[in-house]
């Protein structure tokens, strides 16, 4: 077999294996070095650059058994015996996403342990499970966005073999898998790529570190081939592309378009849909417009505007970037038009921001959520909505999320109102890096006016342990689990209603209506999905809302005292409650 590595900065490259003599690689065109060497599954190896003696992991390593500073282990993805030959995939349209961090989803924090909880997701009505980054980072636990070896699967999660088992089990359960990938920066520890070649731009940084050198063809290929690895070798159904606004690409074809074209070609070959979802704060529909319309052709993008509008409506919090969303029309606008900032002035940015979404774009191309890893974990205390909202408002959050025009996404534990926080955690072995990370976070929150005492130390093991889900909260044998299990049942009922009523998956922006009123003590929203209406009463008084002549109550968060069967064209929505009404299904 041929071993190769791109190392244009090296004058000499050797392959090193334990118990064997070093093998000299020969240099070829474009800085590629090669040698004919046989590696068996599990064999340790690495590269020695120049005349030094330090071993470096393979930049395309599939497995790092001893961490990102040590030798790679050869991994043959073709040895796994897949059982998903009948899997035809799932399109994103009509789906429900569940965002999960492997390390905190279960007490064990492994891919194999997560397999045991897939039935829970199926029972909710989830169709796509989205994993936070699993590639190699330094330390034991981390959010995953400090990855330095993009082709690996973190060993503490079970490594690449466990990853294949997880995807195979998810497909057996009818669940598609979306993998979160980070192509805009590399982590602060264990990044040896610059020793091999110009992977990063000199004197060009984004929020998280040096920018990736997308002007280098080999670096672009490194990214595209990585994406195809997940989709092809690990049978993944889609990728969530982290912070694509930080991808600085001035070339004739943007890397996002190149990724979309490559995924579409592979999709045609394997015969199943392959989904690419962008995280972007630019509010630019170019990402999701078809390439025939000068777009990049990505499947979908996250909508932070949706989150911000819902968060402000439910919590009343208006500090920082939430300020603009205090307006009464914020929630109706994101309901009917997708983006709140579509060319309007953003006070947080101090300028006009965003572009309108053409009405012809399907609404499901926006991924919408009331909670996610960023919006929870990047709060000072990592507090979920559970920490501040009443059970009644948590139920309203569920209704808004699962009746939304976009593709709804849940963050793990949201479905039962998990009381555990989800905090920012690291396990940097280097004390100076750990302290610098902690200091930087504390200073950032202080600038935003947060109480510094609320910010936990990211490197303290307790910060990670606190962030693990407590599954006993939905144990039917636990007397205290009643409120959690009631909320969980509401999520199941809402997902079932979404499946049963085509109005709730209708992709047309033209079928959406919304209005709002402010009364003493609260706000009321009437949100339309064709003939269906979602009534949200965030006030202390009952709301006697008008209905159509054939409307019936399809779901109510307070059925006991709240919604009664419509009579004389009126339905009563209890204080702090939501009701879904519409004509019977024909």
Secondary structure as GFF3:
##gff-version 3
##sequence-region A 1 586
A	DSSP	beta_strand	2	6	.	.	.	ID=ss1
A	DSSP	beta_strand	13	16	.	.	.	ID=ss2
A	DSSP	beta_strand	23	24	.	.	.	ID=ss3
A	DSSP	beta_strand	26	27	.	.	.	ID=ss4
A	DSSP	three_ten_helix	29	31	.	.	.	ID=ss5
A	DSSP	beta_strand	32	36	.	.	.	ID=ss6
A	DSSP	beta_strand	44	49	.	.	.	ID=ss7
A	DSSP	beta_strand	55	56	.	.	.	ID=ss8
A	DSSP	beta_strand	72	73	.	.	.	ID=ss9
A	DSSP	three_ten_helix	77	79	.	.	.	ID=ss10
A	DSSP	beta_strand	97	100	.	.	.	ID=ss11
A	DSSP	alpha_helix	102	105	.	.	.	ID=ss12
A	DSSP	alpha_helix	111	115	.	.	.	ID=ss13
A	DSSP	alpha_helix	118	124	.	.	.	ID=ss14
A	DSSP	beta_strand	128	131	.	.	.	ID=ss15
A	DSSP	three_ten_helix	155	157	.	.	.	ID=ss16
A	DSSP	alpha_helix	159	172	.	.	.	ID=ss17
A	DSSP	beta_strand	176	181	.	.	.	ID=ss18
A	DSSP	alpha_helix	193	196	.	.	.	ID=ss19
A	DSSP	beta_strand	200	206	.	.	.	ID=ss20
A	DSSP	beta_strand	209	212	.	.	.	ID=ss21
A	DSSP	alpha_helix	217	228	.	.	.	ID=ss22
A	DSSP	pi_helix	229	233	.	.	.	ID=ss23
A	DSSP	beta_strand	238	241	.	.	.	ID=ss24
A	DSSP	three_ten_helix	244	246	.	.	.	ID=ss25
A	DSSP	alpha_helix	255	270	.	.	.	ID=ss26
A	DSSP	beta_strand	275	278	.	.	.	ID=ss27
A	DSSP	three_ten_helix	285	287	.	.	.	ID=ss28
A	DSSP	three_ten_helix	291	293	.	.	.	ID=ss29
A	DSSP	beta_strand	300	302	.	.	.	ID=ss30
A	DSSP	alpha_helix	304	315	.	.	.	ID=ss31
A	DSSP	three_ten_helix	320	326	.	.	.	ID=ss32
A	DSSP	alpha_helix	329	337	.	.	.	ID=ss33
A	DSSP	beta_strand	344	346	.	.	.	ID=ss34
A	DSSP	beta_strand	351	353	.	.	.	ID=ss35
A	DSSP	three_ten_helix	363	365	.	.	.	ID=ss36
A	DSSP	beta_strand	366	368	.	.	.	ID=ss37
A	DSSP	alpha_helix	373	377	.	.	.	ID=ss38
A	DSSP	three_ten_helix	385	387	.	.	.	ID=ss39
A	DSSP	alpha_helix	391	402	.	.	.	ID=ss40
A	DSSP	beta_strand	407	411	.	.	.	ID=ss41
A	DSSP	three_ten_helix	414	416	.	.	.	ID=ss42
A	DSSP	alpha_helix	431	447	.	.	.	ID=ss43
A	DSSP	three_ten_helix	452	454	.	.	.	ID=ss44
A	DSSP	alpha_helix	461	466	.	.	.	ID=ss45
A	DSSP	three_ten_helix	471	474	.	.	.	ID=ss46
A	DSSP	three_ten_helix	479	481	.	.	.	ID=ss47
A	DSSP	alpha_helix	482	500	.	.	.	ID=ss48
A	DSSP	three_ten_helix	502	505	.	.	.	ID=ss49
A	DSSP	three_ten_helix	509	511	.	.	.	ID=ss50
A	DSSP	beta_strand	512	519	.	.	.	ID=ss51
A	DSSP	beta_strand	522	529	.	.	.	ID=ss52
A	DSSP	beta_strand	532	538	.	.	.	ID=ss53
A	DSSP	beta_strand	543	546	.	.	.	ID=ss54
A	DSSP	beta_strand	551	556	.	.	.	ID=ss55
A	DSSP	beta_strand	570	573	.	.	.	ID=ss56
A	DSSP	beta_strand	577	583	.	.	.	ID=ss57
###
